[in-house]
Amino acid sequence: MTRRKKRAAARPRRTTLEELRTRLLVAEDTLRAIRAGEVDALVVGKAKEERVVTLAGAELPYKVMFDQMFEGAVTLDPDCVIAYGNRRFADIVRTPLPRVVGVPLTRFVSTADRAALDALCREAVRRSTRGELSFRAGDGSRVAVSVSLAPLRLKRSTNPIGLIGLIADMTERNRAAELLRESEERFRLMLENVRDYAIFMLDPGGHIVSWNRGAQRLKGYRADEILGQHFSRFYPAEDIERAKPAHELVIAAAEGRLEDEGWRVRKNGARFWANVVITALRDQTGTLRGFAKVTRDVTERKRAEELRARLTRQLMVAQDAERRRIARELHDETGQALTGLLVGLRTIERSQTIEEAVEMAQQLRGVAAQSLVDVRRLARGLHPSILDDLGLSAAVTRYVEEFAQLHRIVVSLEVGLDSDRLPLLVQTTVYRVLQEALTNVAKHAGGRNASVRLAREKATVELRVQDDGTGIKRRKGPRRAGLSHRQGLGLEGMRERVALLGGSVRVESEPGAGTTVTARIPVESGALG
């Protein structure tokens, strides 16, 4: 054999030897990786197919960890065939774990989402990716899941040998999110439809960012008119000059909450007394995100408080005037009568005859009897004891009879109370109004006939006193409407006393047509006394 032929025969043997050495190095590197636990599975190529073979020894450390996870975990080959799956993944797809390995992941994905899964797998070869899909579980049910995929690479290798995936069951999360959305929607509807309170939000600078129906009703602005405006426009000019709106936000931000009462201004310029609560809104980091503002119209309450304070002052003045009147009557009438009795007794002591003593004693008896009448009258003025003894119906009847006899005025009486079980304060007030109304009839009306009607209508006692006198002439000037020179302070005082019980006194009169005084008092109000 020639030398050239020998060289040609040696070249194939050298090539085969180099390939064997290369394969040996690859086999040794693979064996090292298997022993080091760097390989979970091998893809074994055969004539007609490839088969994935998992390595129990290599997967053991991962299996223990992955089986404790609350999310499903899988490793996929480049064709998205499942090489490994943990127990949570098997639970999500409702399929026994042995039937999961070696199955394409697309088998568990609904037909509509398979294209989306293919896109995720292609993207995951280059970088981590995530998507939400609908899985079809082994029992046929649908499961909403979140799928996160990332490339799986060996050390010193730039090409991925497969993918690793995390699958989270979104069912409970979606249900919780839906419940939260429904709760927020109900809360929003509640706030929007509250009509008795103005509830709105401000940004940190005090500009309005939300508006409910109560705010529209109370302030007068529609949402499209007020959103974005500064809330200081609700304050009167004097508060704006004192920088009160900005000061309130500073306090609310520093202390977390501010409550205030003061005048506020509606869109039409009208003022109302408002109770205002401003609450600072901060996120989890403590950053101020804005303010919640709740405004309530308490004008009626303020008016009631002012009225009660005014009536209390007037009542104290009336009580003082009554005490002075009683003191004057005791001094001028009862005191003089007692002085006369003392003088008469001394006269009897110096009498020369029995006849003189008897005559003087008879005179003194008349003085004592008149004094007793005056004292009883004063006692009735302080408190009519007949109310305690016989009740309102009997007290009214007796007073009307005595009034008619004393002033020679014909008075018709109608009492329609089913029972006198009324609070004592209500009985006393009705009696006082009757006294004052009939006193005005006797002093000012100039009529010869009058009528008194006392009745209870459900929860209200009504007293009506009517006469056929000259009526009331309205006084010109700034004096309170309905109060004339004929009424005086007595009836006005009774009007205010009735108002303290939540009732009212109405006076109707025309010149020459007589006068009607109607008092209405809630029965339950007397229980507060």
C-alpha positions in Angstrom: 0.0 0.0 0.0 1.4 3.4 -0.9 1.9 6.1 1.7 -0.9 8.2 0.2 -3.4 5.4 0.7 -2.2 4.9 4.3 -2.9 8.6 5.1 -6.4 8.4 3.5 -7.2 5.4 5.6 -6.0 7.0 8.9 -8.1 10.3 8.5 -11.6 8.6 9.1 -10.3 6.9 12.2 -8.9 10.1 13.5 -12.3 11.9 13.0 -14.2 9.1 14.7 -11.9 9.3 17.6 -12.3 13.0 18.0 -16.2 12.6 18.0 -15.9 9.9 20.6 -13.8 12.2 22.8 -16.4 15.0 22.4 -19.2 12.7 23.3 -17.3 11.5 26.3 -16.8 15.0 27.5 -20.6 15.8 27.0 -21.5 12.6 28.8 -19.1 13.4 31.7 -20.5 17.0 31.9 -24.1 15.6 31.9 -23.3 13.1 34.6 -21.7 15.8 36.7 -24.8 18.0 36.3 -27.1 15.1 37.2 -25.0 14.3 40.3 -25.0 18.0 41.2 -28.8 18.2 40.9 -28.7 20.6 38.1 -30.9 18.5 35.8 -34.5 17.6 36.5 -35.2 15.6 33.4 -33.7 14.2 30.2 -35.2 14.2 26.7 -34.4 10.8 25.2 -34.6 10.7 21.4 -35.8 7.6 19.7 -36.5 6.7 16.0 -40.0 8.0 16.1 -40.4 10.1 19.2 -38.8 11.9 22.0 -39.5 11.0 25.6 -39.1 13.0 28.8 -37.4 11.1 31.6 -37.4 12.7 35.0 -34.6 12.0 37.5 -35.9 11.2 41.0 -32.7 12.0 42.7 -32.3 15.3 41.0 -35.8 16.5 41.5 -36.1 15.6 45.2 -34.8 18.9 46.7 -37.1 20.9 44.4 -40.1 18.6 44.9 -40.1 19.1 48.7 -40.0 22.9 48.3 -42.5 23.1 45.4 -45.0 20.8 47.0 -45.2 23.3 49.9 -46.1 26.2 47.6 -49.6 27.8 47.6 -49.3 28.3 43.8 -49.0 25.8 41.1 -45.4 25.2 39.7 -44.4 23.4 36.5 -41.3 22.9 34.3 -41.9 22.7 30.6 -39.8 21.6 27.7 -39.3 23.9 24.7 -42.6 22.6 23.3 -44.5 23.4 26.5 -44.8 19.8 27.5 -45.0 19.4 31.3 -41.8 17.8 32.7 -42.7 18.4 36.3 -45.7 19.7 38.3 -46.3 20.2 42.0 -49.3 19.1 44.0 -50.9 22.6 43.9 -50.9 22.6 40.1 -52.6 19.2 40.1 -55.2 20.6 42.5 -55.9 23.6 40.3 -56.5 21.5 37.2 -58.3 18.8 39.3 -56.1 16.0 37.8 -54.0 13.4 39.5 -50.4 14.4 39.6 -49.1 11.3 37.6 -51.4 12.2 34.8 -50.0 15.7 34.6 -46.4 15.0 33.8 -45.6 14.5 30.1 -48.9 16.2 29.0 -48.8 19.4 26.9 -49.9 22.4 29.0 -52.4 23.3 26.3 -54.5 20.3 27.3 -55.5 22.3 30.4 -56.3 25.5 28.6 -59.6 26.4 27.1 -59.8 26.4 23.4 -60.4 30.2 23.3 -57.1 30.8 25.3 -54.8 28.4 23.5 -53.5 31.0 21.1 -52.8 33.3 24.1 -50.8 30.5 25.8 -48.8 29.8 22.6 -47.9 33.5 22.6 -46.9 33.4 26.2 -44.6 30.4 25.6 -42.9 32.1 22.6 -42.4 35.2 24.6 -41.1 33.3 27.6 -38.2 31.8 25.6 -36.7 35.4 25.5 -37.9 36.9 28.8 -40.3 36.5 31.8 -43.9 37.1 30.9 -47.3 36.9 32.5 -50.9 36.6 31.5 -54.4 35.6 32.7 -56.1 32.6 31.1 -59.0 30.3 31.6 -58.0 26.7 32.4 -60.2 23.7 31.8 -59.9 21.4 34.7 -60.1 17.6 34.6 -63.7 17.7 35.8 -64.7 20.0 33.0 -65.0 23.2 35.1 -63.4 26.5 34.2 -60.7 28.0 36.5 -59.4 31.5 36.1 -55.7 31.5 36.5 -52.7 33.8 36.3 -49.8 32.2 34.4 -46.2 33.5 34.8 -43.5 31.9 32.6 -39.7 32.4 32.5 -36.9 30.7 30.5 -35.0 27.8 32.2 -31.3 27.8 31.5 -28.4 25.7 32.7 -25.2 27.2 33.9 -22.9 28.5 31.2 -25.7 28.2 28.7 -27.4 31.0 26.9 -30.0 28.9 25.2 -33.0 27.8 27.4 -33.6 24.1 27.8 -37.3 24.8 28.7 -39.6 27.0 30.7 -40.5 27.3 34.3 -44.1 28.4 35.2 -46.1 29.6 38.2 -49.9 29.2 38.0 -52.1 31.0 40.5 -55.8 30.2 41.0 -57.6 33.6 40.5 -61.0 32.3 41.4 -61.0 33.5 45.1 -59.1 36.6 44.2 -61.5 37.5 41.4 -64.5 36.8 43.8 -62.9 39.0 46.4 -62.3 41.7 43.8 -65.9 41.5 42.7 -67.2 41.7 46.2 -64.9 44.7 46.8 -66.2 46.3 43.6 -69.8 45.7 44.6 -69.1 47.1 48.1 -67.5 50.2 46.7 -70.4 50.6 44.3 -72.9 50.4 47.1 -70.9 52.8 49.2 -70.7 55.2 46.2 -74.5 54.9 45.6 -75.1 55.5 49.3 -73.0 58.7 49.3 -74.5 60.0 46.1 -78.1 59.5 47.3 -77.8 60.8 50.8 -79.9 64.0 50.7 -79.7 65.3 54.3 -75.9 65.7 54.3 -73.5 67.4 51.9 -70.7 64.8 51.4 -67.8 65.6 49.1 -64.0 65.3 48.8 -61.3 67.9 48.4 -57.8 67.5 47.0 -54.9 68.6 49.3 -55.3 72.1 48.1 -59.0 72.3 48.9 -60.4 71.9 45.5 -63.6 69.9 45.1 -63.2 66.5 43.4 -66.5 64.8 44.3 -70.1 65.9 44.8 -73.2 64.1 46.1 -76.9 64.9 45.8 -77.1 66.1 49.3 -74.4 68.7 48.5 -76.4 69.8 45.5 -79.6 70.1 47.5 -77.8 71.9 50.4 -75.5 74.2 48.5 -77.5 74.6 45.2 -74.6 73.8 42.8 -74.7 71.0 40.2 -71.7 68.7 40.0 -70.6 70.2 36.6 -70.7 73.7 38.2 -68.7 73.0 41.3 -66.1 70.3 40.5 -62.6 71.8 40.5 -63.7 74.9 42.4 -62.2 75.8 45.7 -64.4 75.1 48.7 -63.9 78.6 50.1 -66.7 79.8 47.9 -69.1 78.3 50.5 -67.8 80.7 53.2 -69.1 84.3 53.8 -66.8 87.2 52.9 -65.7 87.9 56.5 -64.5 84.3 56.9 -62.6 84.4 53.6 -60.9 87.7 54.7 -59.7 85.9 57.9 -58.5 82.9 55.9 -60.7 80.6 57.8 -61.1 78.0 55.0 -57.3 77.5 54.7 -56.9 77.5 58.5 -59.4 74.7 58.8 -57.5 72.6 56.4 -54.3 73.2 58.3 -55.9 72.1 61.5 -57.6 69.0 59.9 -54.3 67.9 58.4 -52.4 68.3 61.7 -55.0 66.8 64.0 -56.7 64.4 61.5 -60.2 65.9 62.0 -61.9 69.2 62.5 -65.5 70.0 63.5 -66.9 73.5 63.3 -70.2 75.4 63.2 -70.7 78.7 61.4 -72.5 80.5 58.6 -72.2 79.1 55.1 -73.4 80.6 51.8 -75.6 78.8 49.1 -75.4 79.4 45.4 -78.2 81.9 45.6 -76.4 83.9 48.3 -78.6 82.8 51.2 -76.9 81.9 54.4 -77.4 78.9 56.6 -75.9 77.7 59.9 -73.8 74.6 59.2 -72.2 71.9 61.2 -69.0 70.9 59.3 -66.7 67.9 59.8 -63.4 67.8 57.8 -61.4 64.6 57.9 -57.8 64.3 56.5 -57.3 61.3 54.2 -53.9 59.7 54.2 -52.5 56.7 52.4 -50.5 53.8 53.9 -47.3 55.9 53.7 -48.9 58.8 55.6 -49.0 61.0 52.5 -52.0 63.5 52.6 -54.3 62.6 49.7 -57.1 65.0 50.4 -60.0 65.7 52.7 -63.5 64.3 53.2 -66.0 67.1 54.1 -69.5 66.5 55.6 -71.8 69.5 56.0 -75.2 69.5 57.7 -77.8 72.3 57.8 -78.6 73.0 61.5 -80.2 76.3 61.0 -83.5 75.2 62.6 -81.6 73.8 65.6 -79.8 77.1 66.0 -83.0 79.1 65.7 -84.6 76.8 68.3 -81.6 77.3 70.7 -81.8 81.1 70.2 -85.5 81.0 70.7 -85.2 78.9 73.9 -82.5 81.3 75.2 -84.7 84.3 74.4 -87.8 82.7 76.0 -85.8 81.8 79.0 -84.7 85.3 79.5 -88.2 86.6 79.0 -89.5 84.0 81.4 -87.1 85.2 84.0 -88.2 88.8 83.5 -91.8 87.7 83.7 -91.1 85.7 86.9 -89.5 88.8 88.4 -92.4 91.0 87.4 -94.8 88.5 88.9 -92.9 88.5 92.2 -93.0 92.3 92.3 -96.7 92.3 91.6 -97.3 89.8 94.4 -95.1 91.7 96.7 -97.0 94.9 95.9 -100.4 93.3 96.5 -99.3 91.8 99.7 -98.0 95.2 100.8 -100.8 97.4 99.5 -103.8 95.1 100.2 -103.0 92.3 102.6 -100.6 94.4 104.6 -103.0 97.3 105.0 -105.8 94.9 106.0 -103.6 93.4 108.7 -102.7 96.9 109.9 -106.4 97.7 110.0 -107.0 94.6 112.1 -104.3 95.6 114.6 -105.8 99.1 114.9 -109.2 97.7 115.4 -108.0 95.3 118.1 -106.5 98.2 120.0 -109.8 100.1 119.6 -111.6 97.1 121.1 -109.2 97.1 124.0 -110.1 100.8 124.7 -113.8 100.3 124.2 -115.9 101.7 127.1 -119.0 99.5 126.4 -119.7 96.1 125.1 -121.7 97.5 122.3 -118.7 99.5 121.0 -116.6 96.4 121.1 -119.1 94.2 119.3 -119.6 96.8 116.5 -115.8 97.1 116.0 -115.4 93.2 116.0 -118.1 93.0 113.3 -116.1 95.5 111.2 -112.9 93.6 111.8 -114.6 90.3 110.7 -115.3 91.9 107.3 -111.7 93.1 107.0 -110.5 89.6 107.8 -112.9 88.0 105.3 -111.7 90.3 102.5 -108.1 89.6 103.4 -108.8 85.9 103.2 -110.3 86.4 99.7 -107.3 88.4 98.6 -104.8 85.8 99.9 -106.7 83.0 98.1 -106.7 85.0 94.9 -103.0 85.5 95.2 -102.6 81.8 95.9 -104.6 81.0 92.8 -102.4 83.3 90.8 -99.3 81.5 92.0 -100.7 78.0 91.4 -104.4 77.1 91.1 -104.7 74.3 93.6 -107.9 73.2 92.0 -105.8 71.7 89.2 -104.3 69.3 91.7 -107.6 68.6 93.5 -110.2 68.3 90.6 -108.2 68.5 87.3 -108.2 70.8 84.3 -111.9 70.5 83.3 -113.2 71.4 86.7 -110.7 74.2 87.1 -111.7 75.7 83.7 -115.4 75.4 84.5 -115.1 77.1 87.9 -112.9 79.9 86.5 -115.3 80.6 83.6 -118.3 80.7 86.0 -116.5 83.1 88.4 -115.4 85.3 85.5 -118.9 85.5 84.1 -120.4 86.4 87.5 -117.7 89.0 88.3 -117.7 90.8 84.9 -121.3 90.2 83.9 -120.3 88.7 80.6 -122.2 85.8 79.1 -119.7 83.0 78.5 -120.6 79.7 76.8 -118.3 76.8 77.7 -117.6 73.6 75.9 -115.2 71.1 77.5 -114.3 68.1 75.4 -111.5 66.4 77.4 -112.1 62.6 77.7 -109.7 62.5 80.6 -107.8 65.0 82.7 -104.7 62.7 82.7 -102.6 65.4 81.2 -99.1 66.5 82.4 -99.4 69.1 85.1 -97.3 71.5 83.1 -99.7 71.3 80.2 -102.7 71.8 82.5 -101.1 74.8 84.2 -100.2 76.4 80.8 -103.7 76.0 79.4 -105.1 77.5 82.6 -102.8 80.5 82.4 -103.6 81.1 78.7 -107.4 81.0 79.7 -106.8 83.5 82.5 -104.9 86.0 80.2 -107.4 85.6 77.3 -110.4 86.2 79.4 -108.7 89.1 81.2 -108.1 90.7 77.8 -111.8 90.2 77.0 -112.9 91.9 80.3 -110.4 94.8 80.0 -110.2 95.5 76.2 -112.8 93.8 74.2 -115.9 95.8 75.2 -118.2 92.9 74.3 -121.0 91.2 76.2 -120.6 87.6 75.0 -117.7 85.2 74.8 -117.1 81.5 74.2 -114.6 79.0 75.6 -113.8 75.7 74.0 -111.4 73.2 75.4 -110.7 69.9 73.6 -108.1 67.3 73.0 -107.4 66.3 69.4 -105.2 63.2 69.4 -101.8 64.3 70.8 -102.7 68.0 71.1 -104.8 70.0 73.6 -106.6 73.0 72.0 -108.0 76.0 73.9 -110.1 78.6 71.9 -111.4 81.8 73.5 -113.6 84.0 71.3 -115.4 87.3 72.0 -117.7 89.7 70.1 -115.9 92.8 71.1 -114.3 95.6 69.1 -111.4 93.6 67.8 -107.8 94.5 67.6 -106.4 97.6 65.8 -103.0 96.8 64.3 -100.3 99.1 65.5 -98.1 100.7 62.9 -94.4 100.4 63.2 -91.7 97.8 63.7 -93.4 96.0 66.6 -93.8 92.2 66.2 -96.6 91.0 63.9 -99.7 90.0 65.7 -98.9 92.0 68.9 -101.0 95.1 69.5 -101.6 97.6 72.3 -104.7 95.5 73.3 -102.8 92.3 73.8 -100.1 93.7 76.0 -97.2 91.7 77.3 -99.4 89.3 79.2 -100.7 87.4 76.2 -97.3 87.6 74.5 -95.7 86.1 77.5 -98.2 83.3 77.3 -97.4 82.8 73.7 -93.7 82.4 74.5 -94.5 80.1 77.4 -96.6 77.9 75.1 -93.7 77.9 72.6 -91.4 76.5 75.2 -93.7 73.4 75.2 -93.5 73.2 71.4 -97.0 74.7 71.0 -98.4 77.8 69.4 -100.8 80.7 70.1 -102.7 82.2 67.2 -104.6 85.5 67.5 -107.2 86.3 64.8 -109.0 89.6 64.9 -110.5 92.3 62.8 -111.7 95.7 64.0 -115.4 95.4 64.9 -115.5 91.6 64.4 -114.2 90.4 67.8 -111.1 88.4 68.6 -110.3 84.6 68.7 -107.3 83.3 70.6 -106.3 79.7 69.8 -103.7 77.8 71.8 -102.4 74.4 70.7 -100.1 72.4 73.0 -98.6 69.0 72.4 -99.5 66.6 75.2 -96.2 64.8 75.3 -94.2 68.1 75.7 -95.5 68.4 79.3 -93.8 65.2 80.2 -90.4 66.9 79.8 -91.3 69.3 82.6 
